[in-house]
């Protein structure tokens, strides 16, 4: 494999939080337990970020993507610094076989 046949590919998405999920999670946070609404939000965002990364690899004509990594961060809004959304980034090394 030649390094000239490899490139960095990325895919990202920002998934917004809604007030209903925030309200429900505040109750779960108060009493303890699993925050399933946030889990589904993160899973959906993760899938979309990976799909966008693979589409980016496809634009380069890549056959494979190696060393895939996922990172998350939260965005905040307003003076009270409440969570507004979750940013998910998928990145990896795309390989073009010749």
MODELLER restraints for C-alpha pairs under 7 A, 6 or more apart:
rsr = mdl.restraints
at = mdl.atoms
rsr.add(forms.Gaussian(group=physical.xy_distance, feature=features.Distance(at['CA:5:A'], at['CA:95:A']), mean=5.88, stdev=0.5))
rsr.add(forms.Gaussian(group=physical.xy_distance, feature=features.Distance(at['CA:5:A'], at['CA:96:A']), mean=5.17, stdev=0.5))
rsr.add(forms.Gaussian(group=physical.xy_distance, feature=features.Distance(at['CA:6:A'], at['CA:93:A']), mean=6.34, stdev=0.5))
rsr.add(forms.Gaussian(group=physical.xy_distance, feature=features.Distance(at['CA:6:A'], at['CA:94:A']), mean=5.47, stdev=0.5))
rsr.add(forms.Gaussian(group=physical.xy_distance, feature=features.Distance(at['CA:6:A'], at['CA:95:A']), mean=4.71, stdev=0.5))
rsr.add(forms.Gaussian(group=physical.xy_distance, feature=features.Distance(at['CA:6:A'], at['CA:96:A']), mean=6.35, stdev=0.5))
rsr.add(forms.Gaussian(group=physical.xy_distance, feature=features.Distance(at['CA:7:A'], at['CA:93:A']), mean=5.56, stdev=0.5))
rsr.add(forms.Gaussian(group=physical.xy_distance, feature=features.Distance(at['CA:7:A'], at['CA:94:A']), mean=5.27, stdev=0.5))
rsr.add(forms.Gaussian(group=physical.xy_distance, feature=features.Distance(at['CA:7:A'], at['CA:95:A']), mean=6.90, stdev=0.5))
rsr.add(forms.Gaussian(group=physical.xy_distance, feature=features.Distance(at['CA:8:A'], at['CA:92:A']), mean=5.84, stdev=0.5))
rsr.add(forms.Gaussian(group=physical.xy_distance, feature=features.Distance(at['CA:8:A'], at['CA:93:A']), mean=4.76, stdev=0.5))
rsr.add(forms.Gaussian(group=physical.xy_distance, feature=features.Distance(at['CA:8:A'], at['CA:94:A']), mean=6.06, stdev=0.5))
rsr.add(forms.Gaussian(group=physical.xy_distance, feature=features.Distance(at['CA:9:A'], at['CA:53:A']), mean=5.98, stdev=0.5))
rsr.add(forms.Gaussian(group=physical.xy_distance, feature=features.Distance(at['CA:9:A'], at['CA:56:A']), mean=5.96, stdev=0.5))
rsr.add(forms.Gaussian(group=physical.xy_distance, feature=features.Distance(at['CA:9:A'], at['CA:57:A']), mean=5.79, stdev=0.5))
rsr.add(forms.Gaussian(group=physical.xy_distance, feature=features.Distance(at['CA:9:A'], at['CA:91:A']), mean=5.59, stdev=0.5))
rsr.add(forms.Gaussian(group=physical.xy_distance, feature=features.Distance(at['CA:9:A'], at['CA:92:A']), mean=5.62, stdev=0.5))
rsr.add(forms.Gaussian(group=physical.xy_distance, feature=features.Distance(at['CA:9:A'], at['CA:93:A']), mean=6.17, stdev=0.5))
rsr.add(forms.Gaussian(group=physical.xy_distance, feature=features.Distance(at['CA:9:A'], at['CA:94:A']), mean=6.23, stdev=0.5))
rsr.add(forms.Gaussian(group=physical.xy_distance, feature=features.Distance(at['CA:10:A'], at['CA:53:A']), mean=4.66, stdev=0.5))
rsr.add(forms.Gaussian(group=physical.xy_distance, feature=features.Distance(at['CA:10:A'], at['CA:56:A']), mean=6.64, stdev=0.5))
rsr.add(forms.Gaussian(group=physical.xy_distance, feature=features.Distance(at['CA:10:A'], at['CA:90:A']), mean=5.64, stdev=0.5))
rsr.add(forms.Gaussian(group=physical.xy_distance, feature=features.Distance(at['CA:10:A'], at['CA:91:A']), mean=4.28, stdev=0.5))
rsr.add(forms.Gaussian(group=physical.xy_distance, feature=features.Distance(at['CA:10:A'], at['CA:92:A']), mean=6.72, stdev=0.5))
rsr.add(forms.Gaussian(group=physical.xy_distance, feature=features.Distance(at['CA:11:A'], at['CA:49:A']), mean=4.86, stdev=0.5))
rsr.add(forms.Gaussian(group=physical.xy_distance, feature=features.Distance(at['CA:11:A'], at['CA:50:A']), mean=6.19, stdev=0.5))
rsr.add(forms.Gaussian(group=physical.xy_distance, feature=features.Distance(at['CA:11:A'], at['CA:52:A']), mean=4.57, stdev=0.5))
rsr.add(forms.Gaussian(group=physical.xy_distance, feature=features.Distance(at['CA:11:A'], at['CA:53:A']), mean=3.90, stdev=0.5))
rsr.add(forms.Gaussian(group=physical.xy_distance, feature=features.Distance(at['CA:11:A'], at['CA:89:A']), mean=5.77, stdev=0.5))
rsr.add(forms.Gaussian(group=physical.xy_distance, feature=features.Distance(at['CA:11:A'], at['CA:90:A']), mean=5.18, stdev=0.5))
rsr.add(forms.Gaussian(group=physical.xy_distance, feature=features.Distance(at['CA:11:A'], at['CA:91:A']), mean=6.37, stdev=0.5))
rsr.add(forms.Gaussian(group=physical.xy_distance, feature=features.Distance(at['CA:12:A'], at['CA:49:A']), mean=4.76, stdev=0.5))
rsr.add(forms.Gaussian(group=physical.xy_distance, feature=features.Distance(at['CA:12:A'], at['CA:52:A']), mean=6.88, stdev=0.5))
rsr.add(forms.Gaussian(group=physical.xy_distance, feature=features.Distance(at['CA:12:A'], at['CA:88:A']), mean=5.58, stdev=0.5))
rsr.add(forms.Gaussian(group=physical.xy_distance, feature=features.Distance(at['CA:12:A'], at['CA:89:A']), mean=4.30, stdev=0.5))
rsr.add(forms.Gaussian(group=physical.xy_distance, feature=features.Distance(at['CA:12:A'], at['CA:90:A']), mean=6.19, stdev=0.5))
rsr.add(forms.Gaussian(group=physical.xy_distance, feature=features.Distance(at['CA:13:A'], at['CA:45:A']), mean=6.37, stdev=0.5))
rsr.add(forms.Gaussian(group=physical.xy_distance, feature=features.Distance(at['CA:13:A'], at['CA:48:A']), mean=6.92, stdev=0.5))
rsr.add(forms.Gaussian(group=physical.xy_distance, feature=features.Distance(at['CA:13:A'], at['CA:49:A']), mean=5.64, stdev=0.5))
rsr.add(forms.Gaussian(group=physical.xy_distance, feature=features.Distance(at['CA:13:A'], at['CA:87:A']), mean=5.74, stdev=0.5))
rsr.add(forms.Gaussian(group=physical.xy_distance, feature=features.Distance(at['CA:13:A'], at['CA:88:A']), mean=5.48, stdev=0.5))
rsr.add(forms.Gaussian(group=physical.xy_distance, feature=features.Distance(at['CA:13:A'], at['CA:89:A']), mean=6.67, stdev=0.5))
rsr.add(forms.Gaussian(group=physical.xy_distance, feature=features.Distance(at['CA:14:A'], at['CA:85:A']), mean=6.52, stdev=0.5))
rsr.add(forms.Gaussian(group=physical.xy_distance, feature=features.Distance(at['CA:14:A'], at['CA:86:A']), mean=5.52, stdev=0.5))
rsr.add(forms.Gaussian(group=physical.xy_distance, feature=features.Distance(at['CA:14:A'], at['CA:87:A']), mean=4.22, stdev=0.5))
rsr.add(forms.Gaussian(group=physical.xy_distance, feature=features.Distance(at['CA:14:A'], at['CA:88:A']), mean=6.35, stdev=0.5))
rsr.add(forms.Gaussian(group=physical.xy_distance, feature=features.Distance(at['CA:15:A'], at['CA:45:A']), mean=6.19, stdev=0.5))
rsr.add(forms.Gaussian(group=physical.xy_distance, feature=features.Distance(at['CA:15:A'], at['CA:85:A']), mean=5.44, stdev=0.5))
rsr.add(forms.Gaussian(group=physical.xy_distance, feature=features.Distance(at['CA:15:A'], at['CA:86:A']), mean=5.28, stdev=0.5))
rsr.add(forms.Gaussian(group=physical.xy_distance, feature=features.Distance(at['CA:15:A'], at['CA:87:A']), mean=6.36, stdev=0.5))
rsr.add(forms.Gaussian(group=physical.xy_distance, feature=features.Distance(at['CA:16:A'], at['CA:84:A']), mean=6.06, stdev=0.5))
rsr.add(forms.Gaussian(group=physical.xy_distance, feature=features.Distance(at['CA:16:A'], at['CA:85:A']), mean=4.11, stdev=0.5))
rsr.add(forms.Gaussian(group=physical.xy_distance, feature=features.Distance(at['CA:16:A'], at['CA:86:A']), mean=6.47, stdev=0.5))
rsr.add(forms.Gaussian(group=physical.xy_distance, feature=features.Distance(at['CA:17:A'], at['CA:84:A']), mean=5.49, stdev=0.5))
rsr.add(forms.Gaussian(group=physical.xy_distance, feature=features.Distance(at['CA:17:A'], at['CA:85:A']), mean=4.91, stdev=0.5))
rsr.add(forms.Gaussian(group=physical.xy_distance, feature=features.Distance(at['CA:21:A'], at['CA:37:A']), mean=6.29, stdev=0.5))
rsr.add(forms.Gaussian(group=physical.xy_distance, feature=features.Distance(at['CA:25:A'], at['CA:35:A']), mean=6.11, stdev=0.5))
rsr.add(forms.Gaussian(group=physical.xy_distance, feature=features.Distance(at['CA:28:A'], at['CA:35:A']), mean=6.61, stdev=0.5))
rsr.add(forms.Gaussian(group=physical.xy_distance, feature=features.Distance(at['CA:45:A'], at['CA:88:A']), mean=6.41, stdev=0.5))
rsr.add(forms.Gaussian(group=physical.xy_distance, feature=features.Distance(at['CA:46:A'], at['CA:88:A']), mean=6.26, stdev=0.5))
rsr.add(forms.Gaussian(group=physical.xy_distance, feature=features.Distance(at['CA:49:A'], at['CA:88:A']), mean=6.40, stdev=0.5))
rsr.add(forms.Gaussian(group=physical.xy_distance, feature=features.Distance(at['CA:49:A'], at['CA:89:A']), mean=5.97, stdev=0.5))
rsr.add(forms.Gaussian(group=physical.xy_distance, feature=features.Distance(at['CA:49:A'], at['CA:90:A']), mean=5.56, stdev=0.5))
rsr.add(forms.Gaussian(group=physical.xy_distance, feature=features.Distance(at['CA:50:A'], at['CA:90:A']), mean=5.59, stdev=0.5))
rsr.add(forms.Gaussian(group=physical.xy_distance, feature=features.Distance(at['CA:53:A'], at['CA:90:A']), mean=6.25, stdev=0.5))
rsr.add(forms.Gaussian(group=physical.xy_distance, feature=features.Distance(at['CA:53:A'], at['CA:91:A']), mean=6.45, stdev=0.5))
rsr.add(forms.Gaussian(group=physical.xy_distance, feature=features.Distance(at['CA:57:A'], at['CA:94:A']), mean=5.86, stdev=0.5))
rsr.add(forms.Gaussian(group=physical.xy_distance, feature=features.Distance(at['CA:61:A'], at['CA:96:A']), mean=6.33, stdev=0.5))
rsr.add(forms.Gaussian(group=physical.xy_distance, feature=features.Distance(at['CA:62:A'], at['CA:94:A']), mean=5.68, stdev=0.5))
rsr.add(forms.Gaussian(group=physical.xy_distance, feature=features.Distance(at['CA:62:A'], at['CA:95:A']), mean=5.23, stdev=0.5))
rsr.add(forms.Gaussian(group=physical.xy_distance, feature=features.Distance(at['CA:62:A'], at['CA:96:A']), mean=4.29, stdev=0.5))
rsr.add(forms.Gaussian(group=physical.xy_distance, feature=features.Distance(at['CA:63:A'], at['CA:95:A']), mean=6.04, stdev=0.5))
rsr.add(forms.Gaussian(group=physical.xy_distance, feature=features.Distance(at['CA:63:A'], at['CA:96:A']), mean=5.53, stdev=0.5))
rsr.add(forms.Gaussian(group=physical.xy_distance, feature=features.Distance(at['CA:63:A'], at['CA:97:A']), mean=6.49, stdev=0.5))
rsr.add(forms.Gaussian(group=physical.xy_distance, feature=features.Distance(at['CA:64:A'], at['CA:94:A']), mean=5.72, stdev=0.5))
rsr.add(forms.Gaussian(group=physical.xy_distance, feature=features.Distance(at['CA:64:A'], at['CA:95:A']), mean=5.21, stdev=0.5))
rsr.add(forms.Gaussian(group=physical.xy_distance, feature=features.Distance(at['CA:65:A'], at['CA:92:A']), mean=6.02, stdev=0.5))
rsr.add(forms.Gaussian(group=physical.xy_distance, feature=features.Distance(at['CA:65:A'], at['CA:93:A']), mean=5.35, stdev=0.5))
rsr.add(forms.Gaussian(group=physical.xy_distance, feature=features.Distance(at['CA:65:A'], at['CA:94:A']), mean=4.28, stdev=0.5))
rsr.add(forms.Gaussian(group=physical.xy_distance, feature=features.Distance(at['CA:65:A'], at['CA:95:A']), mean=6.04, stdev=0.5))
rsr.add(forms.Gaussian(group=physical.xy_distance, feature=features.Distance(at['CA:66:A'], at['CA:92:A']), mean=5.78, stdev=0.5))
rsr.add(forms.Gaussian(group=physical.xy_distance, feature=features.Distance(at['CA:66:A'], at['CA:93:A']), mean=5.12, stdev=0.5))
rsr.add(forms.Gaussian(group=physical.xy_distance, feature=features.Distance(at['CA:66:A'], at['CA:94:A']), mean=6.34, stdev=0.5))
rsr.add(forms.Gaussian(group=physical.xy_distance, feature=features.Distance(at['CA:67:A'], at['CA:92:A']), mean=5.31, stdev=0.5))
rsr.add(forms.Gaussian(group=physical.xy_distance, feature=features.Distance(at['CA:67:A'], at['CA:93:A']), mean=6.23, stdev=0.5))
rsr.add(forms.Gaussian(group=physical.xy_distance, feature=features.Distance(at['CA:68:A'], at['CA:90:A']), mean=6.89, stdev=0.5))
rsr.add(forms.Gaussian(group=physical.xy_distance, feature=features.Distance(at['CA:68:A'], at['CA:91:A']), mean=5.61, stdev=0.5))
rsr.add(forms.Gaussian(group=physical.xy_distance, feature=features.Distance(at['CA:68:A'], at['CA:92:A']), mean=4.30, stdev=0.5))
rsr.add(forms.Gaussian(group=physical.xy_distance, feature=features.Distance(at['CA:69:A'], at['CA:90:A']), mean=5.66, stdev=0.5))
rsr.add(forms.Gaussian(group=physical.xy_distance, feature=features.Distance(at['CA:69:A'], at['CA:91:A']), mean=5.42, stdev=0.5))
rsr.add(forms.Gaussian(group=physical.xy_distance, feature=features.Distance(at['CA:69:A'], at['CA:92:A']), mean=6.20, stdev=0.5))
rsr.add(forms.Gaussian(group=physical.xy_distance, feature=features.Distance(at['CA:70:A'], at['CA:88:A']), mean=6.99, stdev=0.5))
rsr.add(forms.Gaussian(group=physical.xy_distance, feature=features.Distance(at['CA:70:A'], at['CA:89:A']), mean=5.64, stdev=0.5))
rsr.add(forms.Gaussian(group=physical.xy_distance, feature=features.Distance(at['CA:70:A'], at['CA:90:A']), mean=4.55, stdev=0.5))
rsr.add(forms.Gaussian(group=physical.xy_distance, feature=features.Distance(at['CA:70:A'], at['CA:91:A']), mean=6.65, stdev=0.5))
rsr.add(forms.Gaussian(group=physical.xy_distance, feature=features.Distance(at['CA:71:A'], at['CA:88:A']), mean=5.72, stdev=0.5))
rsr.add(forms.Gaussian(group=physical.xy_distance, feature=features.Distance(at['CA:71:A'], at['CA:89:A']), mean=5.24, stdev=0.5))
rsr.add(forms.Gaussian(group=physical.xy_distance, feature=features.Distance(at['CA:71:A'], at['CA:90:A']), mean=6.61, stdev=0.5))
rsr.add(forms.Gaussian(group=physical.xy_distance, feature=features.Distance(at['CA:72:A'], at['CA:86:A']), mean=6.84, stdev=0.5))
rsr.add(forms.Gaussian(group=physical.xy_distance, feature=features.Distance(at['CA:72:A'], at['CA:87:A']), mean=5.55, stdev=0.5))
rsr.add(forms.Gaussian(group=physical.xy_distance, feature=features.Distance(at['CA:72:A'], at['CA:88:A']), mean=4.56, stdev=0.5))
rsr.add(forms.Gaussian(group=physical.xy_distance, feature=features.Distance(at['CA:72:A'], at['CA:89:A']), mean=6.44, stdev=0.5))
rsr.add(forms.Gaussian(group=physical.xy_distance, feature=features.Distance(at['CA:73:A'], at['CA:86:A']), mean=5.81, stdev=0.5))
rsr.add(forms.Gaussian(group=physical.xy_distance, feature=features.Distance(at['CA:73:A'], at['CA:87:A']), mean=5.22, stdev=0.5))
rsr.add(forms.Gaussian(group=physical.xy_distance, feature=features.Distance(at['CA:73:A'], at['CA:88:A']), mean=6.70, stdev=0.5))
rsr.add(forms.Gaussian(group=physical.xy_distance, feature=features.Distance(at['CA:74:A'], at['CA:83:A']), mean=6.52, stdev=0.5))
rsr.add(forms.Gaussian(group=physical.xy_distance, feature=features.Distance(at['CA:74:A'], at['CA:85:A']), mean=5.81, stdev=0.5))
rsr.add(forms.Gaussian(group=physical.xy_distance, feature=features.Distance(at['CA:74:A'], at['CA:86:A']), mean=4.50, stdev=0.5))
rsr.add(forms.Gaussian(group=physical.xy_distance, feature=features.Distance(at['CA:74:A'], at['CA:87:A']), mean=5.98, stdev=0.5))
rsr.add(forms.Gaussian(group=physical.xy_distance, feature=features.Distance(at['CA:75:A'], at['CA:83:A']), mean=5.90, stdev=0.5))
rsr.add(forms.Gaussian(group=physical.xy_distance, feature=features.Distance(at['CA:75:A'], at['CA:84:A']), mean=5.54, stdev=0.5))
rsr.add(forms.Gaussian(group=physical.xy_distance, feature=features.Distance(at['CA:75:A'], at['CA:85:A']), mean=5.27, stdev=0.5))
rsr.add(forms.Gaussian(group=physical.xy_distance, feature=features.Distance(at['CA:75:A'], at['CA:86:A']), mean=6.07, stdev=0.5))
rsr.add(forms.Gaussian(group=physical.xy_distance, feature=features.Distance(at['CA:76:A'], at['CA:82:A']), mean=5.48, stdev=0.5))
rsr.add(forms.Gaussian(group=physical.xy_distance, feature=features.Distance(at['CA:76:A'], at['CA:83:A']), mean=4.61, stdev=0.5))
rsr.add(forms.Gaussian(group=physical.xy_distance, feature=features.Distance(at['CA:76:A'], at['CA:84:A']), mean=5.06, stdev=0.5))
rsr.add(forms.Gaussian(group=physical.xy_distance, feature=features.Distance(at['CA:77:A'], at['CA:83:A']), mean=6.56, stdev=0.5))
rsr.add(forms.Gaussian(group=physical.xy_distance, feature=features.Distance(at['CA:77:A'], at['CA:84:A']), mean=5.73, stdev=0.5))
